[in-house]
C-alpha cells in the first residue's frame, strides 16, 4: 500500500425550512406579525416543526404576548397593582390607579367608608369619598360604573372598539365594566388575538399534492412545485430541460435534479454559471461583434496556441482605438507577425486587473518583457498602452483590451526579414549567430552531429547554454568536463540538453509530463514562481532567456546555465600526484618507474628500501616472499597521478547535486549549504529564514528579506514571503501597529460575520485570508494562485486558512522546495544488481547498467564468459604430451551444464533426488553462475530445474509465449523453502577434458610414461644416473646390453634410481654399480616392499628391503630402505616396469679397483670424448632443470616476471645425449642478480 491524498468534497443539499417568524409545514405567520413577532414580548416557536406558540416574557400574556398579566401595568408589565377592594386600571396603557368597590375608598381602596358624609346624595353604585381638609366630600361611581357620582350607569366595555377584542372575536359583557373575548369559529386564540385555524391540518391530499388555503376557513389540494396536473387530475413531474435546454446556455448541459428542478452546468472546456458559458480564447474571439485585424491574425496564426489549456493573459488591442494602426500589416509583410502576436500573450497565469496592478513586468510568450505602470488607478503597458476594458474571463485565460498595439523592445522593423519563407539554417549557423557557439562546438566534439542529422530522431527540442554561461563555469568544472578521459561524461551532459522526436513550442510550457532527454533522465520545465511568464528548467537550475530558435531539425531555447544530469551533477575533480616506489631491482642498475608513473622531480632518485627476487630465483608462479630467495635492492622515487572526485561549489553528495535552491542561488542566498563530495545538502539558514532552501520566513516575519513584524499583540501581521507586514487589528484597536485602543467600541448593524471584525468606522471587514463584505466571509482559496506557494512538485492542501505543502511521490523537502529522491541512494544500489551501476535519472527513477565484464538488464547481471574453445589446443589441455586430450565441453556449447529429468517424468525430483541424480552422472548440481554461463552461449530451456543451494530456475535466450516469463536471462525462482518441491535438475560436469595416454605409454593421462629408459630421459632429477647409463652404453658392450634390457618390453623390471642430489660432487658409478640398481622379472610396488625382503639384482647381488628407522633406532611407519638407502619417491610406472626413487646410489659389493698401468691410446681418446659429452649434457640438463618446475617429476614451463609480455616464450629443448652431440644453448644473463644460484634439491626430497 502507498500513502496518498483524498480531496475535501462538498455536497450541495437543499433543506426545506421556514423563514424566521413562520412555523409549521405551511410556514404560517407567527402571532404578532412581521417584525413584531409575539408583540416583541416573547419568542415564537417557529420553524418547519414549530407550533407558532409564543413564549412570553415575564409579566406578559396572551396568544401574541399582547397584554399584561392581570394585576400588572405599564409598557413592560413589570409594575404591580396594589388595589385591595377595587379594580386596578392595569394593562399596557394602564396607570395602576384603583376604582374602589362599594363602601371603600383610598388610593388602594383599603379605607372602609363608615359614615355617609354626603347625606345620601350619592347614587347607589357610588361611594361618598371624603375630600381634603378644606373641601367637601364628593360622590364617585364605583368600579364598573360611570357618571358624576350622583348619577352612575353601568359601563359596557364592548361598546367601543369591540372591547379591545380581535376583529375575529366576539366581545361579551359579563358584568359592569367586565367583558370576555371569544374567537369566532375558524379562529383560535385568546380573543384579543385570533389566528386562523389551519384547515390543512385535518385535510389529506394525494401523492405529490399539497394543501393550500383558498379562503377564510377553506382549503384545497394542488400539485406541489415541480409537478403539474394531467388530464387524469394526477400530479406528474415536470422536466424543464425538454424545452429550450431549460434556459441554459448553448454550451451548458441541463441536468434534471428533481421534479421541476434543473441545474445548468457548463460542459467541459467552458466556464460560467450555466446560463452564460464561455469557451477558450480562440472561440471568444470569433464571437466578437466586430473582429479587428489583430483578432483575425490571432485566429489565423495562433489558433493552436489559443486553443490549449493555458492559462493565458491576452492583451487585445481595442478595435475602435486601433482601427488606424497599420503595425500589424507591416509586421505581417515583414514575415514577423507571429513574434508580434506572441508579445501580446503571457503564459503561466490568468491575471485579473487587480493582480496586474501589483506587477512591475511580465515575460511574454515571445520571450520579451512587458513593463507595467499604474497611473490614476489605470494599468499601462510599456508606458503608453492603457487597459481600457478588463477581466474578460474565458475557459483558458483572461482578455484585457488595450489602447495600442505592443511592439517588442528589442525588435525593429529594419531588422525584419522578407515575408517569403527562407530555408531553415542548420544548427551550427543558428547557434553561432545567437551566441551559442561553444555549445555547438561541444556537440561536434563528442560526435553528436550525425545523430542530429538522422531523420529517425527528428524533430529535436534543445536547450543551449549561452557562451557566457559556459564561460562562467568554475575552472575545475571545465577541466573535468572537457578532459579527454571524460568525453563520455560530456556526452551525457549534452544529451541531457536534448529531447528527441518532439518539437515543443514555448506555448506548450509548462508540460504536465516531464519529457525524457536523450541522456535518459527527465527534464522539468515549469513557470517561475517569482517572475510571471518566465520559464525555469529543473526547479531553477536554469532560466530560458531566448525562445523560438528554429533550425533545420528542430527548435532550441537559450538558457543561462548548464543543466546537470542527476547522476553526474557538477563535478570539479582535482588532480594530484602521490609518491610511489618504482620497480625494485639491482642497485647498480636501478629500474625505472612503473608504466603510468614518472620520476619525482624528473630525476632518478632512489634508496634501498625493498627486496626483490632475482630472475633465476623466482618460482614457477612468480611469487615473491621474504625468504632466503629474496635479496635487498633499490627502487626509484616516482609519482603517480591521482584523480580526486570533488563537487563544484554549491553541490553536494557523490552525485554532485545542486544545493536546495539551485546552484545559482544555493539556500536562496539566505543561508549556508553543506556542500562538497561528503556534504548532505543541508541549508543552515540566516536569522529570520527557514525552510529546506531557506525560502520561507520564520514566524512574525514578512517580505523578501523576512523583516520582523511590528504589530502589537492586539493585531495580526500579514506575514510570510509574500506578506506586506500590515497589521489587521482586533476589534476595539486601531493604528498602524494596532497600538491604540478606541474610546468607544464600534457598533456594526447587522452584526459582522464571525470571521470579520467591526472596524472603527462601523464597517465590517473580513479577517486576513477571508473574502466577502464583512457580513458574509468565506475563506479564500489560498492554493489557487501559484499552487499556494508550494513547489510545482508538491501538493497544496488547505485546512481553514492554513496551507500545508507536501512533496509528491519521488520528491522530498518541506513542500515549498522539493528535490528529487535518488532511488540509487534510498535503496541498496537502487535495486540494481551488485554487478551494475545505478544511474540516477530523476525523481525515484534510475537506470541500471551492468559493469564491464557483465551482461544483462542491470537488474540481473551475469558475468561475461569467453566463448568456448577447444582446451586441448592449449598445452594439450594440461594432459601429458604423450596423452590424447578430449575436450568434453567444446562440442555442446553448454559450458558443462546439462538438463536431467527423472525416469518418473517431468518435474519429479526433490532437491535431494536431484543432487543424487547428478552425482550418478559424474556431475554435481549446477550453480547459478554455471547456468548463467551456459545461458550466455545460447542455452535455452523453458523447464524449471534444481540448482545448487536449494535454488531453482531456468535459462532463456529469447522471448517465448510458452515460457512463464518474457525476460531473457536466468529466470530465478530463488532459494526454495520447501526442498520437497518437484522440479527437474541442471547438472554440471566438473571435468573439462579427458586425458588418455597414447599407445605405448601408461598413466592417468596427466602423467604418461613409456619404457624405463624413456622415463629416465624425461625427468631432470634422474639426469646423473641417466647420463652415466648412456656413457656406459657408449663405452661397452655390457652397457649397451643393459640399456637395451631396460628398453625392451618382454620382461618386467624394478629399477632403483638415485636422485641427482644424492650423488657426491665427483661421484661416478661403475657398470657393476649400475647393474646393481636393476631387479629382473617383476615390478615391485612400494606396498609390496616388505621388511626383510631380498631381491636379486641383475648383478647377482641381493638387495635387502627394510623398514626405515630414525636416529634413535625407532621404526618410521611407511618408510622403506633398499640396502640402507631411503626410498624418497615410489611407484613411477613404465610400460615395462616400475621405478622406485632412492636417496643415493647403491654401491655394488666387491667392485674391482682401477688398474694402475697406462691405458691404451684409443681408450684414452674414448674416455676424453665421453667426459666432454658428459660435461655438455650436464650443462644442458642443469639449465633445463633450473628453468622447469618439478611437479611429480614432470616438466612444466613457466615464464619469469620479466617475460610477462612475451606471448610465445621460447621452448627450452634438452636433446637426448644418446642422439645428439651438442647441448642446448641457454641464456644465463641476470642483470639484477648479485648472488649465486641456490639448489632446489632439498625441497624436492621433502615434497
N, C-alpha and C positions, 0 to 999 in steps of 0.2 A: 504494500500500500504506500501511496505517496501523499504527503501533506498538500493541501490545496486551499482554494478560496471558494466562498459562496457569496452570491450577491445579497444585498438587503433589498427586498422587493416590497412594493406597496400595492395592495388590492383596494380598489375603489368600490365601496358598497353604499347604496342608497338606503338610509334608515328613515322610516316614516316617523314623524313626530309633530306635535302641536307647537305652535309658537307660544311664547310666554303669555299667560293670561287666558289661555284657551285649554279646554280639557275634553276628555272623552274621545271615543272613536271618530266622532264627527267634529271634534275640535270646537265645541261650543264655548261661547264667551263666558268668562268668569263674572260673578256678580260685581257690580260697581262700574263696569265699562272700561274702555281703553284708557290707560294712563292712571286710572284711579281704581285699580282692581281692589275689591273689598274695601272700597271707600278710602283707601290709603291707610286703613287702620287694622289691616290684617293681611294674612298670606293665603292666597288661593291655592288649593290643591289642584294645580293644572297638570298638563301633560296628557299623553295618549291614554294613560291608565288612571288619570286623575278623576276625582269625583266632583270638582268645582266647589267644594265646601270651603268657606272662609274660616280660617283660624284667627279669631280676633285678639287684638292686644288687650291688655288688662283695662277694664272699665268700659270696653265696647261690647256691643252685642248686635244681633240681627243677622239676616241672611247675608248682607253685604257689609256687616260691621258698621251699619249706617247710623246707629243710635247708641246713647249711653245706657249702661245698665240702670235699672230702677234705683233712684236714690243718689245718682251721680249727675253732675252737670259740668258745663264748661267745654271748650273745644277739645280738651284732652281727656275729658270724662274722668279726671282724677279727683275733682272736688266732690265731697260727700255732703248731702243734705243733713240738717240737724232738727228737722221738724219732728215734734213729739206727738202733737194731737192736731195734725193738719196735713195738707197736701203740699209737697215741695214742687216748686217750679224747676224741674230737672231737665236733662237733655242737653244736646249740644248748644242750643240757644238759650237755655235756662240760666237764671242768675242765682238759684238756690234759695229764693225767698219762699216763705210759707203762707199758704192760705189756710187759716185755722178752721177747725170744725166748730160746731155749735157749742158755746159755753167755754171756749178757750181763746186766749189772746197771748200777745207777746211775740217777739221776733221768731221764737222757736215753738210758738203755740204751747208753751209749757206753763202758762199762768191761767189758773182757773178763774172764770168770772163769777164772783159771789153775789154781787148785787147789780141791779139794773139801774144805772145812773142816768139812763136816757128816758126814764119814766114811761117805758112801754111804747116808745115811738118807733122802735126798730121792727123790721119785717121778721116773720117767724124764722126765716133762714138767714137771719143776720145777727151779729153779735154787737153789743154795746162795748165799744173799746174806749177805755179812759184816755183822755188827752194829756197834754203836757201839763205842767204845774199851773200854768196861767191860762190854759184853754179848757174848752168844754168837751165832754165825751162825744163820740160820734158813732153812727151805725155803719158796720161793714158787713157786706154779704159773706156768707160762709163759703167754704170750698165747694165748688161745683155750681155756684150761682153767681149771677152778675147783676148789678144795679147800684143804686145810690145808698143802699142800706135800709132805707125806709120802704123801698120797693125793690125786691130781688126776684129774678126769674131764673129758671134752670138753664144751664149752658149746655148746648148740643155741639160737641166738637166736630161732628160730621157735616155740619152745615157749610163749612168753608174748606175748600181745597181737599175735599174727600177725607177730611180729618187727618191729613198727612199720610194717608194710606196710599199704596201704589194704585196707579190707574187701572191695574189689572186685579184690584182687590175691592172688596165691599166693606164700607165703614159702618159699623153698627154701634149705636149708643147703648150703653149698658146701665148707666146711672148718670146722675148730674155731673157733667164735666168729664165723664169717662166713656171711652169707646174701644172697640176691638176692630182689627183689620183682618179680613179673611180673603185669601186669593181666590179668584173666580175659578171655575173648572178649566182645566187645561194649563193651569199655572200652579206653581208651588213656591213657598217662601213664608216669611213671617208676616206678610200682609203689607208691610211697609215697602218691602222689596219682593216682587214676584217675578219669577223666571218661568219661561215657558217650559212645560214638561216635554221630555224627549220622547216623541211618539215612536221613534225608530227603535227604542229600547225593547219594545214589545212586537216590533214588526220583523218578520222573517222574509228575507229576499232570496232569490235564486243564486246559482253559481255565477261569479263574475258580475254580480249586481250589488248595488249599494242603496241604502235608504236615504232619501233626502226630504226636507220639508218643502211642501208646496204652498202652504198657507198656515194660518194660525190653527194649530191643532190637527193639521192634515199633513200626511207624508205619502211618499210613493217610492217605488223601486225603479232604478235606472241603471244602465250598464256603467261599470266602473271605467276609469280612464284607460285607454288602450284597447277598449272593446267597443263594438258597435252592434246595435240590434239588427238582426236579419229579418227576413220575411216570416220566419217562424217564431218571431219575438224571442229569439235566443241571442245571447251575447256571444259574439265571436271576436277573436283577436284582430287587431288592426296592424298591418305591415306597412309603415310609411315608406320603406325602401323601394316599393314597387312603382312609385310614381316619382319621376324626375330625380332619381338617385337619392330620394329622401331629402332633397335640398342641399346635398353635399356637393363639394367641388367635383369637377370632372376628373381630377387626379386624386380623388379620395374614394374610399370604399365605405359604402353604407352598411353598417352592421346592425342587425336587429338584436337588441339586448333584452327585450321583453315586449310584451304586448303593447304596441303603440309607441315603443321607445326605441330609438335608433342612436347609433354613435357614428359620427363621421371621422374616419381615420385616413390620413394621407397615406397613399401607397408608398412602398419603399422607393427611395430616391427623391422624395418630395417632403417638404416640411410645411407646417401650418397647423391651424386649429381644425381642419377638416372641411370647413366651409370655404376656405381660401387656401389652396396648396400651391407652393412654388417649387419649381424644379431646379436644375442646375443652371449655372450662369448662361451657358450657350442657349438654353431653352428660353430663359427670361429675356435675353437679348432679342430673340425672334418675336417676342410679344410686344416689344416697344412700339408705340403707335407710329412714330416716325424714326426709322432707323438711320443713324448717322453713318457717314462714310467710315468713321472709325469702327463702329459696331459691325459694319459689313466686313471690314478687314479682319476683325476678330473672328467672325463666323467662318470666313474663308481660310484663314491661316492658322488659327489656334483652336480649331474645332475639337481635336483630340484632347488638348490640354484643358480646355474649359469644361469638358465632359467627365474629367477624372474626379475622384472623391475630394481632392483638396486637403485641407481648407485653403481658400484663397481670399485675398483682398484685392478687388479690382478698382482702379481709378479710371472712370469712364468719362471722357470729355463730353460735356453737355452739347446736345445737338444744336441748340439755338446759339449758344455762346461761341461755338467753334465752327459755325457754318462757313465763314470766310477764310478759315485757316487751311492752307494747302500743304501743311507739313507732311501729312500722311501720304499725299500723292507724290511728293518729292522723294520721300524715303522709299516708296514702292518703286519709283522709276529707277532709283539707285540700287535696287535689289536688297535693301536692308530693312524692309518693313517689319520682318519678324523681330529684329533687335528692338525696334521702336515699340512694338506691341508688348514684348516681354517686359519692357521697362515700366509698363503700367500695371503689371501683375506681380503681387507679392505672395509667396507661398508660406506654408507652415502655420499661419494664423488667420482667423477671421477677426478683424479689428473693427470694433464699433468706434464711433466718433469719440466717445469718452476715453477709450484706450489710446486712440491716435494722439490725443492731446497730451498724453503722458510720455510720448516718444520724442526723440530728437532726430532719429533717422531710421530708415528701413533698407533692406537689401532686396532689390527686385529680382525676378527670375532671370533677367539678363545678366545678373551679377553686379550691376551698378547700384550705387547708393542714391536713395531718395531722401532729401533733407526736409525736416518738418519744423515749422514755426507756428506759434499761436499768437494771433493778434485780435483783440476785441472779441474773444471767445470764438474765433473762427480759425480753422486749420488751413495753413498754406503749405503747398508742396514746392520745394525748390524756390521758395521766396515769393512766387507770383501766381501760382495756380491754386485758386481757392476752392475748397469743397463747398459747393452750393446746395447740394442735396445729399442726404446722408442715410446710411444704415438701411439700405435695401437688402434684406436678408434673403439668401437663396439656399438651396439644399447643400451647396458645396462652397459657399463663400458669401461675401458681403460686397455690395457695389456702392461706391461713393461717386457722385457726379462732380466733376471738376470743371473749372472755367477755362483751362488752357491745356493744350497737348504738351506732355512732358518729353523732353529730349535728353538722352544720356549725356552727362557732362563730358566724358572723355571720347565722345564720337562727334565728328563734324562731317558735314556733307562732302567736304573736299576730300575726306579720306574714304568715302564710299566707293564701292566698285560698280561695275557695269551690271545692268539688270539681266544680261544674258548669263546663265549659269556657266561658270568655268569648270574645267576638270578638277577633281579633288587633288590636292597636293599630298605627297607621301608623308609619312610620319616624321622623317628626318627634317624635311623642309619646314613643316608646321612647327616642330619643336624649336628649331634654331631661330625662326622668325619671331617667336614669342617668349624667348628666354628660358628654354628648357634643353639647351644643347648638351649639358653634362649628362642628363638622364638619357638622352638619345645615344650618346657615345657609350654609356654603360650597357645599353640594350644591345648594341653591336658587339661590345667586348665579350659578353657572355654567350653570344651566338643565338639571340632570340629573334633576329630578323627573319630567318626562314620560317619560324613559327608564325610570326605576324603576317607574313606574306601568304601563308597557307589558307586557302578559302575555307578549309574544314573548320577553322576556329573563328572565322569572322561572323558577325561584326564584334569589335572589341569595345570595351569601356575601360579607359585607362586614367590613372591619376599620376600626373607628372609633378614631382617636386621642382620648384624653381631652382635656377642656378644659385641664387643667393642662399636658399635653404640647404643645399648640399654643401656649399662652401662654409656654412656656419656649423657643420658637424665638428665635433671635437677631433683634434688631430689623431688621437689614439683610436677613435672610432673609424676614421677614414683609413688609417693604416691597417686596421683589422679587416675592414670591409673590402678594401681594394687590393689586398695582398694576393699573390697568385695562388697560394695554397688555400685561400678561402673563396675562390671563384664559385664553388658550389653553393656557399652561403649567400654570396652576392646574387646568384641566380634566383635563389628562393626569395630574397628580399625584393628583387624586381618583379618576380611573378606575383608577389603579394600586392602589387600595384595594378594588376591586370585582371580583368574579368572577360572571359571569352564567350563567344556565341550569344552576346546580349548587348545591345546598344541601349543605354539608359540616359534619357534626357533629364535635364535639371528639373523639369516639371514633375517627373516621376518620384522625386525625393520628397520626404523620406519614404523608404521602402518598408513594407510590412514584414518582408523576409530579408534576412541578411544574405546578400549574394556571396557565392563561394569563388574565391580567386583561383588563379592558375596554380598558386602555391599550395592550395588545399584548404587554407583557413578561410573563415567567413570575414566579411568586412561590414561594419555598420556605418550607415550614412544617416545622420539624424539632424534635426533642426537645432540650432543653437538655443540654449536657454537664456542667453544674455544679450543676443542681438537678433531681432526679428528678421527672418528671411535668410540669415546666414546658415550655411550647411557645414556640419562638422563630421569628421571621419574618426571612427573608433573612439568615441566619447572624449573628443577634444584633442586627440593626438595630432590632428592637422585640420586646417580650415580650407575650404575651397575658395580660392582667390580669383580664379578666372574660369569662365564657363564656355561651353559650345565651341571647343577647339576641334573642328571636324577635319578629319584626314581620310585618306584612302584606306579604308579598312575599319573605321570606327569613329569614336568620339573620345575626346580627352578633356580632363579638368585639371587646371593648375592648382597645386596645393602648396602650403607654406611650410611643409615639414616632410621628413622621410618617415613612411609608415614602417612599423616594426612587427614582423611576424610573431605570433605568440610564443613560439618555442625558441626564437633567436633573440628577440628584443634588441637592445642596443649594446653591442659588445665593444669594449675598449681594452682588449687584451694587450698585455705588455710582453716585451721580450727581455730576457736576461740571460747571462752566461754563468753557469756554475762550474766550479773547478772539478775535474775528474782526473784520474790517473790513466796514463796510456798503457800500452801493452807492456807487460813485464818481460824482460829478457836480459841478455848478457850486458853487463855494464860497460864492456868495451865497445859495444855497438848497440846503443840504446834504440829500440824500435820506436817508430813514430806513434802518433795518436791514432785512436780508433777511427774508422770511417765516420764522417759527420761531425767530428770534433777538430779543433785547431789548437796549435801550440799557444800556451799562455804567453801573451806579450809578443808573439811571433818569433820567439827564440826558444831554443832547446834547453830547457832546464830540467834536471832530473835529480832523483835522490834514491837511496837504497831503502826501499820500503816494502818490498814484495818478495814473493817466492815464485819460482816457475819450474816447470819440468822440461828438461832438455828433450829435444825431439826424439832421440833414440831411447828415451826412458819412459815415454808415455805408454799407457796401457792401450789395449786394442779399442777401448771405448773412449779414449781421450780424456779420462778422468784425472783430476789433479788433487792430491792430498798432501798435507804437511807431514810427509814421512821421509824415509831415507832417500826417496827418489827425487824430492824437490830440492832446489838449490836457491840460495839468495840471489836476487837480481835487482835491476833498476827499472824505473818507469818514468816517462816524461810527464811534466806538468801540462795538462791540457784543459781546455774549456769547451763545454758543450752548450749549445743554445737551448734555452728552455722557454716555452710559450706559457705564460701565466694567464689563465682566463680571468677577466675582470669585467665588471659592468661599467658603462658610462655613468657619468654623474646623473643623479635623479632617477636611476634604475636600480632594481634590486633582484636578488634571487638568482638561481642558476639559469633561469630563462631570461634574465635581464629585462623584466617587465618594467614599464614606466610606473613611477610612484603614483599614488592616488592623486587625481587632479591633472595628470598628464605631465610629460617631460617638460612641456613649455611653461607650466605653472604648477610645479610639484607642491602638494599640500595647499593648493590655491594661493601660493606665495604668502601664506599666513602661518607657516609652521616649518618644522624641520623633518625631513624624511629619513628613515633608517634605510639608507640605500647601500649599494655595494653587493659584491658576489655573495656574501653571507648575510645580507640585510633581509629584513622581513617586510619592508614596505610600510611600516607603521609611521603615522604622522604624529609628531609632537607639536600640538597647536600653540600659537601665541595666546596671550591672555585675552579672553573675551570670545575666542573662536572655539568651535568644537566640530565634530563630525569626522567621518573616515578621511576626508580630504580637507579638513578644516574649512569646509564650505558653509557651515552654519554658524549662527550667532548663539552665544550662550544665553541663559535666562536674563531677561530685563535688558537686552541689548538690541540695537536695530541698525539698519543701514549697511552699506558696503563695508564700512570699517568697524561694524559691530560696536557702535558708540553706546555708552551706558544711558539708559532711560532716566528721565528726570521727574517722572511722575511721583507724587506722594502716594501714601497708602490709600488715599481717597480716590484714586483713579487707576485706570488700566492702560498700559502702554501698548501702542501698535508696534510690536516688536518683530524681530526676525530680519533676515537679509533684505527682504522686500518691504519691510515696515518703514514707516516715516517717523516713528518716535512720538507721535501725537498722543495726548492723554485723553482718554474717554472717562469723564468724571462720573462718580456715583451721584445718586440723587441728593441734592442739597449742597453740592460743592461746585465750584467754578474756578476759572483761572487756567493759565497755560499748563500749570503743573497740578491742577486740582487742589490748590493750596488755600483757597478762600471759601469760607462757609457762607451760604446765603442767609440773609437775615430772616427771610420768610420762605418756607418751603413752597416750591411751585405747585400749582394745582392744575392738573390736566383733566378735562372732562370732554368726552368719557375717558375712563381710565386707560392708561397705556397697557400695551401687551406686556406679558411677564418677562419678555426678553427685550424690553425697551425701558428707557429712563425718561422721566419727565424733566425737561431741561428748564433753565431759568426763565425763558420766555413762554412758559406754559405750553410747550410743544413737545410731543413725544418723539424720541429719536431711538431707532433700533440700536442695540448694542453692537460692538465690533463683531464682524463676521456674520451679521444678520442683515437681511434685506426687507424693506417694507416701509410703510408710512408711520410706523410707531404704534399704531393701534393694532396692526397685524404685522408680525415679523416672522419671517421664515429664514431658516439657516441657509446661508449661501453655499453653492456648490463649489467648494474650495479645490476640488480635484479637476474641475472643468478646464481651467486655463493652465497650460504648461504642465499638465499632469500633476498639479498641486505642488510643483517644485520638486517632485520626486524624479529620480533618474528615468531615462527612457527605457531602461531595463528593469524597472520596478513597478509594483502595483500600488496605486494610491487608494487608500481606504479612509473614509471619513466617518467618524462617530461623533455626532453633535458638531462642535466647532473644532474638534481635534482631528488632525490629519496624521495618519501613520503610513510610512513608506516601507515596503518590504521588497527586497530584491527578488526577481523572478528565478525560476529554476535555472541552475547553471551559473548563477552570479552570487556574489557575496558583498556585504558592505552595510552601511546604515540606511540604505534605501534612497538616499539623496545622491550618493555615489556608489555605484555597483560595479565591481570588477569581475571579470570572467573567472570562474573557478577552473583551475587546471586539473583535469582528470588524472594527468600524469603525476600530480603531487598528492591528491587526496586518496588515490588508490595505489596499491603496490604496482609500480611501473605502469600505472594506468590500465591495469588488466591485460597488458600485453605479455607475451611470452618473456621469460627471463633471458632469452637469446634475441630479444628485439629491442629496438629503440622506440620509446614513446615520444611522439611529436605532438605538442600541444597545438590544436587548431582553433581554439576559442573556448567559448562557454561550455564546459563539460563535454567537449568533443576532442577527439585525438585520433591520430593515425599511428598504426604500429608498423614498423619496418624491421624486417629481420636483419640482424647484424651480418657483416661479411662472414662468409663461411656457412651460412644457414639459409634455408629457403622455407617459404610458407606464406601465410596471410598475415603474419605478425602476431596473431593470437596464438597460433601454433607454428613454431619454427623448428624445422628439422635440420640436422646437420647435413651439409653437402657431402656427398660421398663420391669419391672418384669413380669413374666408370670401371667396371670390372675388366681386368686384363689377365692374360694367362700368366699366372705367377711362375710357371715353370720356365718362362723366358728370362727371368731374373735370377741368376746364380742357381739355375736348375731347381728353383723353388726351395732352396736350402737343403735339398736332398744331396746325398753324396754324389760326387762327379761320376761315379761308376754305377749310379742308380737311375732308374727310369722314373720321371716325375709326371704325375697326372693331376691336373687342377680339377678339383671336384665341383667348383662353383663357376667356372668360366663359361660353361655352356648354357646354364639355366637362367642367368641374369637375376636371380632372386637373392643373391648375396648370402646363400646358405639357408634361407628361410623356406620352409615348405609347409603346406596345409595338410593336416592329418585328421581323418574322420574315423569315428568309432565304427567297428564292424556292425554295431546295432543300428547305424544310420546317422543322419544329420542331427547335430545338437544332442549328443548322448554322453559327452564326457563331463564328469565333475572335474574340479581343479586337480585333485589328486590323481584321478584317472588320466587326465591329460598329461601330467608330468610323467607318469609311468609309461604311457604310450610313446612319448618322445624318447625316453631312455631306451625303450625296446628297439628303437630305430637308430640307436647310436647317436642320439641328439639330446638336446635339452629344450625346454620351453623357451621360445624366442623372447628377448626383452623388447621393450617399446622401441628402443633405439635401433635394434636389429631389424624390426619390422619396418621402421621408418626408412632405413637404408634400402630395403628391398622395394618399398613403395616408390622411392625416388627413381628407381630404374625400371619402373613400369609394372610393378606387381600390383594387380588389381583383382580384388575378390570380395564380393558382397556377402561375406559369410563371417559371422562373429566367431572368434576363437579365443581361447585362453592364452594369456601371456604370462611371463614371469612376474611374480609378486601379486598373484590373485587378480591380475588386471585382465581386461577383455577389450577387444576392439577388432577392427578390420581395415585393410588398406584400400583406398580408392584413388584412381588417377583421372577419372573422367566423371562428369555428372551422369547419373543413370537413374531414371524414374523407378527402377526396381530396387534401388538402394534406399535405405531409410533416410539418408542424408544426401543433399546435393553438393556438399562440400568435397573438396579434393584434399587428400592427406590421410592421416590416420584418424578414423572415427573412434574416438577414445571413450569407452564406457566407464573408465576409471577403475579404481580398486573395488571389487565386489565384496560386500559384507558377507554375503552368503556364498561360500565356496561349493555349495551343493548345486548351484545353478548348472544347467546343462548347456554346454557350448561345444564347438569343435576345438581344435588346437592348432597353434602355429609353432612349429618346431624349428630349431636351428642346429645344424651340424657344426660342431666346433672345429673339426679338421678341415683345413682349406685344401691341402694337397695330400696325395698318397705317393709314397716313395717305395719303389721295388728295385732291389739290387739286380743288376743285369746278370745275364747268364755268365757263369764263371766266377761270381762273387757271392759272398754271404754277408748277412747283416740285416738290420731293420730298415734299410733304405736311407736312413740318415747317416748310417755308418756302414760302408760296404768294404769287404776285404776280398783280395784274391788269394793266391797261394802264399806260403810263408815268406818267400823272397820278396813278393810284391808288397806285403805288409811291412817288412823291414825297410824297404826303399821309400815308403810313403810317410814314415814317421821320423821327424827330425831328432827325437830323443834316442833313436837307435842308430844314429849315424856312425858312431865309432865302431860298434860291433859290426855294422853292415860293411863299412869301408874295409875293415880288416878281413872280413869274409871274402870280399871281392879281390883284395890283394892276394889272399891265399889261393883263390881260384885262378888268378892270372899266373901265379908263380909255380903252381904244382898241379900235378895230375890229381892228387888226393883232394886238393882244394876244389878243383873243378867238379870232381865227383860229389863232394859234399854240397856244393851249390846246386848241382843237378838233382841230387837227392831231395833237397829242400823245396825244389820247384815241382817235382813230379807229383801226380795225383793218385798214384797207385796205392800208397800206404799212408796211414795217419801218423803224425808225429806230435811230440810235445817238445817245444823249443823254449829254453830258458834264456831270455835276452837281458843282459845287464844294461841298465840305463846309462847314458853318457856320463852323468855326473858321478857315477860310481868308479870310473876309471881313474887311475893315477895320472899324474901330469904327463909322463912319458911312457905310460904302460902300454905294452903291446901283448897280443895273445898269440901263442903258437898254434900250429894246426891241431895239436893234441887238445889244447885248451878249447879251441872252437868246437871240436867234435864232442867234447865232454859236456856241451850245453844242449845236446840233442838226445832225446829218448825215442826209440823207434816203436812202431806197430801199435800205437794208441794215442788218443787225445785225452790227456788227463786234466779235468776241470778242477778248479780251485776247491770245490766242495769234496772232491774225491781224494784230495791230498791229506791222507790220514797220518797221524803221528806214528813214526816208526816204519813207514812205508819205504821200501828200497826200489829204486828204479835203475835199470841198466842203461847206461849211456851208450852212444854209438862208439865211443872209445873202448867200451867194455867195462868201464868203471861203474861202481854203484853210487847212485845219488840218494842221499838219506833225506827223507821228509820228516820234519819235526815241528812241534808247536813252538811258537815264539815265547821267549821269556824276557823279563825285564832285568835291570841291573841287579836287583836283589833276588834274582832267580825265581821270581813268581811267574806263573804262566799267564800269558796275554791271550785272552779269548779271541779266536778268529785270526790270529797272526800265524803265518806259516814260514818255515825256513827250509831252504834247499842247500844242504851241505853248509849250513850256518849263514847263508845269505837270505835276508828277508825278502819275501815277495811283496812288492810295492804296488803292482797292478796286475790284474789277472783276467784270464778268460778272454783274450783277444782272438776272435775266431778268424780262421783262414779256411780256404776251401780244402786244404789237405792237412789240417792240424790245428793246433792251438798254441798261443804264446802266453807264457807267464813271465812277467817282468820282475827282475830281481835287482837288488840294490847295488851289487858289484859283481865282477866276473868270477866265474868258477875256475879254480886252478886244477889242472889235471895232475894227478899224483905221478911222481917219478918221471917228470919231464926231463929229457936229456939236456945236459949243458951244451953250450955252443962250442964248436971246435976252435982251437987257438991258432991253427996253421992258416997260412994265406989261402984266400979263396980264389977260385979261378976267375980270370978276367971277365969272361962272359957273365958270370954270376954277379960280379961287382956292378957291371953296367945295368944288369936287370934290376938289382936291388935299388940302384940310384934312380932309375926311371920310376920304379914303384914308389919311392919316397916322394919324388916330385909330384906324381899323380895324387898321392895321399894328401900332400900339403894343399894342392889346388882344390881337391874335393873338400878338404876340411874348411878352407876359407869360404868356399861357396855355401856349404851346408851351415856354417856358423852364421853368415849373413842372412841366409834363408830362415834360419831358426829365430834370429833376433827380430825379424820383421813379420813373424807369424804368431798368432795367438794359439796356444796349445789348449785345446778343449777335447778331453778324452783322446788326446794324441792325434787329433785330426787337424788339417791345415784350414785356417780361416784367414782371409785377407782383411787388412784394416788400413785406414788412412790416418795419418797424423793430423793434428790440428792445423799444422801449417799447410796441409794439402787439401783443405776442405773445399777449395774452389775447383778442384780437378774432378770433373765428372767421370773421367775414364782413366783411373790410375793405372800405371804400368803394372803388368803381372810379372812377379819375380819368378823365374823358372830355374829350378835346380836340376841340371841334367844328371842322368844316371851315369856314374863314373864307368860303368861297365861298357857303355856305348859311346862315350864322348871323352875326349882327352882334355877338354877345356872346361873350366868352371865358369859360373855366371859372373858378369861384372856388376858390382854393387856400389852405389853412391854412398859413401860413408861420411860426407861432409856434415858438420854440426856447427853452424855459425855462432850459436849462443851457448855451446857446451864447453864448460871449463873443467869438467870432471870425467873420470873414466867410466867404463862400462860396468854394469852390475849383472850378476848371474841370476837367472830365474830358476835355477835347478832346484834349490831347496824348496821353493814354493811348489814346484811340480810334484816333488816327492810327497809333500804334506797333503796335497789335494786328495 
